[in-house]
Amino acid sequence: MDLALQFIGAIGILVPFALLQIGRLSQHSYAYLALNLAGSAVLTAVAYLDGQWGFLILQAVWTLVAAWGIARSLRSTSARRI
């Protein structure tokens, strides 16, 4: 199960990155940010459970940055509606 979660998390980060590189996604799109958030959150949990502290820090920061990007996008979308 641990290995399956690692693959799921990695795919959640690598697929949107590949789509960004070929011009199919924007780095500010919800899809890109949400997939990064989900993938990095899964890898953060796996790193925590395995006691991989360096990887935990990397993935926790990645998760926080993706969440911040989503929050920023939501705020700017809300501001445009007003």
Backbone as a printed PyTorch tensor [residue, N CA C, xyz], in Angstrom:
tensor([[[  0.8300,  -1.2070,   0.0000],
         [  0.0000,   0.0000,   0.0000],
         [  0.8630,   1.2550,   0.0000]],

        [[  1.9690,   1.2080,   0.7560],
         [  2.8720,   2.3510,   0.8310],
         [  3.4270,   2.7030,  -0.5440]],

        [[  3.8280,   1.6920,  -1.2960],
         [  4.3750,   1.9180,  -2.6310],
         [  3.3030,   2.4770,  -3.5610]],

        [[  2.0860,   1.9690,  -3.4520],
         [  0.9880,   2.4740,  -4.2850],
         [  0.7260,   3.9480,  -3.9820]],

        [[  0.7450,   4.3250,  -2.7100],
         [  0.5480,   5.7290,  -2.3470],
         [  1.6770,   6.6060,  -2.8830]],

        [[  2.8980,   6.0820,  -2.8610],
         [  4.0150,   6.8400,  -3.4120],
         [  3.8210,   7.0850,  -4.9030]],

        [[  3.3730,   6.0660,  -5.6360],
         [  3.1170,   6.2380,  -7.0670],
         [  1.9910,   7.2270,  -7.3140]],

        [[  0.9180,   7.1330,  -6.5480],
         [ -0.2100,   8.0540,  -6.7010],
         [  0.2350,   9.4880,  -6.4400]],

        [[  0.9780,   9.6960,  -5.3700],
         [  1.4800,  11.0300,  -5.0510],
         [  2.3980,  11.5720,  -6.1280]],

        [[  3.3080,  10.7250,  -6.5990],
         [  4.2470,  11.1630,  -7.6410],
         [  3.5140,  11.5040,  -8.9300]],

        [[  2.5390,  10.6950,  -9.3050],
         [  1.7580,  10.9820, -10.5130],
         [  1.0010,  12.2900, -10.3520]],

        [[  0.4880,  12.5490,  -9.1350],
         [ -0.2360,  13.7900,  -8.8760],
         [  0.6280,  15.0280,  -9.0480]],

        [[  1.9230,  14.8770,  -8.9320],
         [  2.8410,  16.0040,  -9.1270],
         [  3.4090,  16.0220, -10.5410]],

        [[  3.7610,  14.8640, -11.0590],
         [  4.4480,  14.8010, -12.3490],
         [  3.5410,  15.0350, -13.5500]],

        [[  2.3030,  14.5620, -13.4990],
         [  1.3910,  14.7670, -14.6300],
         [  1.1100,  16.2510, -14.8610]],

        [[  0.7300,  17.0150, -13.8230],
         [  0.5030,  18.4360, -14.0940],
         [  1.7870,  19.1620, -14.5160]],

        [[  2.9280,  18.7380, -14.0040],
         [  4.1910,  19.3480, -14.4200],
         [  4.4410,  19.0970, -15.9000]],

        [[  4.2210,  17.8650, -16.3420],
         [  4.3910,  17.5460, -17.7630],
         [  3.4040,  18.3370, -18.6210]],

        [[  2.1490,  18.4340, -18.1700],
         [  1.1460,  19.1990, -18.9130],
         [  1.5020,  20.6850, -18.9690]],

        [[  2.0970,  21.1950, -17.9150],
         [  2.5650,  22.5810, -17.9020],
         [  3.6650,  22.7660, -18.9430]],

        [[  4.5880,  21.8300, -18.9990],
         [  5.7240,  21.9460, -19.9070],
         [  5.3140,  21.8920, -21.3760]],

        [[  4.2480,  21.1560, -21.6800],
         [  3.8040,  21.0830, -23.0740],
         [  2.7100,  22.1080, -23.3900]],

        [[  2.4450,  22.9800, -22.4320],
         [  1.5110,  24.0700, -22.6670],
         [  0.0420,  23.7330, -22.5400]],

        [[ -0.2800,  22.6230, -21.8810],
         [ -1.6890,  22.2230, -21.7290],
         [ -2.3150,  22.7340, -20.4430]],

        [[ -1.5060,  23.1510, -19.4930],
         [ -1.9920,  23.7010, -18.2300],
         [ -1.2180,  24.9710, -17.9110]],

        [[ -1.8800,  25.8620, -17.2180],
         [ -1.2230,  27.0540, -16.6980],
         [ -0.7670,  26.7760, -15.2710]],

        [[  0.3300,  27.3850, -14.8850],
         [  0.8150,  27.1940, -13.5180],
         [ -0.1200,  27.7990, -12.4880]],

        [[ -1.0620,  28.6170, -12.9300],
         [ -2.0140,  29.2440, -12.0200],
         [ -3.4000,  28.5860, -12.0830]],

        [[ -3.5530,  27.5650, -12.9000],
         [ -4.8640,  26.9250, -13.0390],
         [ -5.1850,  26.1040, -11.7910]],

        [[ -6.4820,  25.9870, -11.5300],
         [ -6.9150,  25.1890, -10.3820],
         [ -6.4940,  23.7310, -10.5460]],

        [[ -6.5830,  23.2110, -11.7570],
         [ -6.2150,  21.8130, -11.9980],
         [ -4.7560,  21.5760, -11.6340]],

        [[ -3.8720,  22.4490, -12.0900],
         [ -2.4450,  22.3060, -11.7950],
         [ -2.1970,  22.3710, -10.2890]],

        [[ -2.7620,  23.3760,  -9.6510],
         [ -2.5420,  23.5650,  -8.2210],
         [ -3.1840,  22.4530,  -7.3890]],

        [[ -4.3890,  22.0350,  -7.7620],
         [ -5.0820,  20.9930,  -7.0040],
         [ -4.3660,  19.6500,  -7.1200]],

        [[ -3.8940,  19.3140,  -8.3190],
         [ -3.1560,  18.0680,  -8.4750],
         [ -1.8390,  18.1000,  -7.7030]],

        [[ -1.1630,  19.2370,  -7.7240],
         [  0.0640,  19.3780,  -6.9410],
         [ -0.2260,  19.2690,  -5.4510]],

        [[ -1.2930,  19.9040,  -5.0100],
         [ -1.6760,  19.8440,  -3.6040],
         [ -1.9710,  18.4050,  -3.1820]],

        [[ -2.7780,  17.7040,  -3.9650],
         [ -3.1390,  16.3290,  -3.6260],
         [ -1.9160,  15.4080,  -3.6410]],

        [[ -1.1280,  15.5000,  -4.6910],
         [  0.0460,  14.6390,  -4.7980],
         [  1.0510,  14.8820,  -3.6930]],

        [[  1.3050,  16.1420,  -3.4200],
         [  2.2920,  16.4500,  -2.3800],
         [  1.7590,  16.1240,  -0.9860]],

        [[  0.4580,  16.2570,  -0.7740],
         [ -0.1160,  15.8880,   0.5290],
         [  0.0140,  14.3880,   0.7750]],

        [[ -0.2250,  13.5940,  -0.2570],
         [ -0.0630,  12.1420,  -0.1320],
         [  1.3910,  11.8090,   0.1830]],

        [[  2.3230,  12.4230,  -0.5420],
         [  3.7390,  12.1430,  -0.3110],
         [  4.2040,  12.6610,   1.0490]],

        [[  3.6030,  13.7420,   1.5290],
         [  3.9230,  14.2400,   2.8710],
         [  3.5240,  13.2040,   3.9180]],

        [[  2.3300,  12.6510,   3.7730],
         [  1.8510,  11.6420,   4.7230],
         [  2.7360,  10.4020,   4.6860]],

        [[  3.0930,   9.9510,   3.4890],
         [  3.9540,   8.7750,   3.3630],
         [  5.3190,   9.0430,   4.0060]],

        [[  5.8730,  10.2220,   3.7570],
         [  7.1760,  10.5670,   4.3430],
         [  7.0980,  10.5960,   5.8640]],

        [[  6.0100,  11.1230,   6.3930],
         [  5.8320,  11.1650,   7.8480],
         [  5.7710,   9.7470,   8.4210]],

        [[  4.9550,   8.9120,   7.8080],
         [  4.7840,   7.5450,   8.2990],
         [  6.0720,   6.7360,   8.2100]],

        [[  6.9030,   7.0420,   7.2050],
         [  8.1690,   6.3260,   7.0270],
         [  9.3360,   6.9770,   7.7690]],

        [[  9.0960,   8.1180,   8.3940],
         [ 10.1550,   8.8070,   9.1150],
         [ 11.2370,   9.3860,   8.2080]],

        [[ 10.8630,   9.7690,   6.9950],
         [ 11.8030,  10.3470,   6.0310],
         [ 11.7320,  11.8730,   6.1670]],

        [[ 12.4910,  12.4090,   7.1110],
         [ 12.3170,  13.7990,   7.5280],
         [ 12.7130,  14.8170,   6.4580]],

        [[ 13.7540,  14.5730,   5.7150],
         [ 14.1260,  15.4990,   4.6430],
         [ 13.0620,  15.5530,   3.5660]],

        [[ 12.5510,  14.3860,   3.1910],
         [ 11.4850,  14.3020,   2.1920],
         [ 10.1970,  14.9100,   2.7380]],

        [[  9.9610,  14.7270,   4.0250],
         [  8.7890,  15.3190,   4.6730],
         [  8.8130,  16.8400,   4.5550]],

        [[  9.9640,  17.4320,   4.8320],
         [ 10.0740,  18.8980,   4.7350],
         [  9.8150,  19.3550,   3.2980]],

        [[ 10.4330,  18.6810,   2.3380],
         [ 10.2420,  19.0290,   0.9280],
         [  8.7700,  18.9790,   0.5440]],

        [[  8.1100,  17.8850,   0.8730],
         [  6.7210,  17.7060,   0.4590],
         [  5.7600,  18.5870,   1.2600]],

        [[  6.0540,  18.8180,   2.5200],
         [  5.1950,  19.6970,   3.3230],
         [  5.2310,  21.1150,   2.7680]],

        [[  6.4160,  21.5830,   2.3990],
         [  6.5230,  22.9210,   1.8030],
         [  5.8100,  22.9490,   0.4640]],

        [[  5.9660,  21.9190,  -0.3450],
         [  5.2910,  21.8370,  -1.6390],
         [  3.7740,  21.9030,  -1.4340]],

        [[  3.2760,  21.1740,  -0.4340],
         [  1.8380,  21.1860,  -0.1250],
         [  1.3770,  22.5820,   0.2830]],

        [[  2.1290,  23.2370,   1.1520],
         [  1.7600,  24.5780,   1.6100],
         [  1.7780,  25.5950,   0.4740]],

        [[  2.7600,  25.4970,  -0.4000],
         [  2.8460,  26.4350,  -1.5250],
         [  1.6710,  26.2240,  -2.4830]],

        [[  1.3160,  24.9780,  -2.7550],
         [  0.1680,  24.6970,  -3.6170],
         [ -1.1240,  25.2100,  -2.9750]],

        [[ -1.2830,  24.9930,  -1.6730],
         [ -2.4740,  25.4840,  -0.9680],
         [ -2.5240,  27.0080,  -0.9970]],

        [[ -1.3760,  27.6440,  -0.8230],
         [ -1.3170,  29.1090,  -0.8790],
         [ -1.7110,  29.6030,  -2.2710]],

        [[ -1.2520,  28.9210,  -3.3100],
         [ -1.6170,  29.2900,  -4.6790],
         [ -3.1120,  29.1850,  -4.9200]],

        [[ -3.7180,  28.1390,  -4.4070],
         [ -5.1730,  27.9790,  -4.5520],
         [ -5.9000,  29.0710,  -3.7840]],

        [[ -5.4740,  29.3330,  -2.5590],
         [ -6.1180,  30.3830,  -1.7510],
         [ -5.9860,  31.7410,  -2.4350]],

        [[ -4.8210,  32.0200,  -2.9850],
         [ -4.5960,  33.2900,  -3.6760],
         [ -5.5060,  33.4050,  -4.8970]],

        [[ -5.6390,  32.3230,  -5.6390],
         [ -6.5130,  32.3280,  -6.8110],
         [ -7.9690,  32.5260,  -6.4120]],

        [[ -8.3660,  31.8760,  -5.3300],
         [ -9.7490,  32.0330,  -4.8700],
         [-10.0270,  33.4660,  -4.4170]],

        [[ -9.0560,  34.0730,  -3.7240],
         [ -9.2280,  35.4590,  -3.2830],
         [ -9.3140,  36.4070,  -4.4680]],

        [[ -8.4700,  36.2100,  -5.4670],
         [ -8.4930,  37.1180,  -6.6130],
         [ -9.7670,  36.9240,  -7.4270]],

        [[-10.2810,  35.7030,  -7.4840],
         [-11.5400,  35.4470,  -8.1820],
         [-12.6870,  36.1010,  -7.4310]],

        [[-12.6730,  36.0250,  -6.1020],
         [-13.7130,  36.6610,  -5.2870],
         [-13.6720,  38.1650,  -5.4350]],

        [[-12.4710,  38.7240,  -5.4770],
         [-12.3270,  40.1720,  -5.5960],
         [-12.8470,  40.6590,  -6.9380]],

        [[-12.6710,  39.8470,  -7.9980],
         [-13.1650,  40.2420,  -9.3230],
         [-14.6800,  40.2180,  -9.3960]],

        [[-15.3150,  39.3880,  -8.5820],
         [-16.7910,  39.2950,  -8.6060],
         [-17.4460,  40.4890,  -7.9420]],

        [[-16.7330,  41.1440,  -7.0390],
         [-17.3260,  42.2450,  -6.2840],
         [-17.4000,  43.4980,  -7.1150]]])
